[in-house]
Amino acid sequence: MTYKSLIFTTHALARSKQRHLQLEDIYQTVKFPEKTISLDKGKVKVIKHLGGRQIQVVTAPASEKNQRLLISVWVRGEEDQASLLIQIFESFKRLVKFMVN
């Protein structure tokens, strides 16, 4: 999926949805970062604070000029929400523990 000059990998798009990140906020982070960290093989980690959240994005060069391939996105200090199946399982474990005690 492409948004403006950003090409999202399947992983990056899934993580952005899971972490409730707006595409425009990711774009602003990549285009106007507060901090840039060079990684290996041309990859770059960019960081920006938006709406009280520290957004971090790892990008790599894309085949088209002025485009970046997004590898992953996350919010520093926020845990990912567990899947519904795991939440149900954990609730069941708590219920059994409660009934046994």
C-alpha positions as CSV (number, residue, x, y, z in Angstrom):
1,M,0.0,0.0,0.0
2,T,1.3,3.5,-0.8
3,Y,0.5,6.7,1.0
4,K,2.0,9.8,-0.6
5,S,5.7,9.0,-1.0
6,L,5.6,6.1,1.5
7,I,5.4,2.4,0.5
8,F,4.0,0.3,3.4
9,T,5.1,-3.3,3.8
10,T,2.3,-5.6,5.0
11,H,3.9,-5.7,8.4
12,A,4.2,-1.9,8.7
13,L,0.5,-1.4,7.6
14,A,-0.7,-4.1,10.1
15,R,1.3,-2.6,12.9
16,S,0.1,1.0,12.1
17,K,-3.5,-0.3,12.4
18,Q,-2.8,-2.4,15.5
19,R,-1.2,0.7,17.2
20,H,-3.9,3.1,16.1
21,L,-1.5,5.3,14.1
22,Q,-2.8,7.6,11.4
23,L,-1.1,7.4,8.0
24,E,-0.6,11.2,8.0
25,D,1.1,11.0,11.4
26,I,3.5,8.3,10.0
27,Y,4.1,10.5,7.0
28,Q,4.9,13.5,9.1
29,T,7.3,11.4,11.2
30,V,9.2,10.2,8.1
31,K,9.2,13.6,6.3
32,F,9.9,15.8,9.3
33,P,11.6,13.7,12.0
34,E,12.9,15.2,15.3
35,K,15.6,12.5,15.3
36,T,17.2,10.3,12.7
37,I,19.3,7.2,13.4
38,S,21.2,5.5,10.5
39,L,21.0,1.7,10.6
40,D,22.6,-0.9,8.3
41,K,21.9,-1.4,4.6
42,G,20.5,2.1,4.1
43,K,17.8,1.7,6.7
44,V,16.9,4.7,8.9
45,K,14.9,5.0,12.1
46,V,13.1,8.2,12.5
47,I,11.4,9.5,15.6
48,K,8.8,12.3,16.2
49,H,6.5,13.3,19.0
50,L,2.9,13.8,17.9
51,G,-0.1,14.1,20.1
52,G,1.8,13.1,23.2
53,R,3.1,9.9,21.6
54,Q,6.6,9.1,20.4
55,I,6.2,7.6,17.0
56,Q,9.1,5.5,15.7
57,V,9.4,4.3,12.1
58,V,12.1,2.2,10.3
59,T,12.4,2.9,6.6
60,A,14.6,1.7,3.8
61,P,15.3,3.1,0.3
62,A,12.6,2.3,-2.3
63,S,13.2,1.7,-6.0
64,E,11.5,5.0,-6.9
65,K,13.4,8.2,-6.2
66,N,12.0,10.2,-3.2
67,Q,10.0,7.2,-1.9
68,R,10.7,5.3,1.3
69,L,9.8,1.7,2.1
70,L,8.3,1.4,5.6
71,I,9.5,-1.7,7.4
72,S,7.9,-1.2,10.9
73,V,6.1,1.5,13.0
74,W,5.5,1.7,16.7
75,V,4.9,4.0,19.6
76,R,7.6,4.1,22.3
77,G,6.3,3.3,25.7
78,E,3.0,1.7,24.6
79,E,2.4,-2.0,24.7
80,D,0.7,-3.7,21.9
81,Q,-2.8,-4.9,22.7
82,A,-3.1,-8.7,23.0
83,S,-5.2,-10.5,20.4
84,L,-8.8,-11.3,21.2
85,L,-8.0,-15.0,21.5
86,I,-5.3,-14.3,24.1
87,Q,-7.6,-11.9,26.0
88,I,-10.3,-14.6,26.2
89,F,-7.7,-17.2,27.3
90,E,-6.3,-14.9,30.0
91,S,-9.9,-14.2,31.2
92,F,-10.6,-17.9,31.4
93,K,-7.5,-18.5,33.4
94,R,-8.4,-15.8,35.9
95,L,-12.0,-17.3,36.2
96,V,-10.6,-20.8,36.9
97,K,-8.2,-19.4,39.5
98,F,-11.0,-17.5,41.2
99,M,-13.2,-20.6,41.3
100,V,-10.5,-22.8,42.7
101,N,-9.6,-20.4,45.5
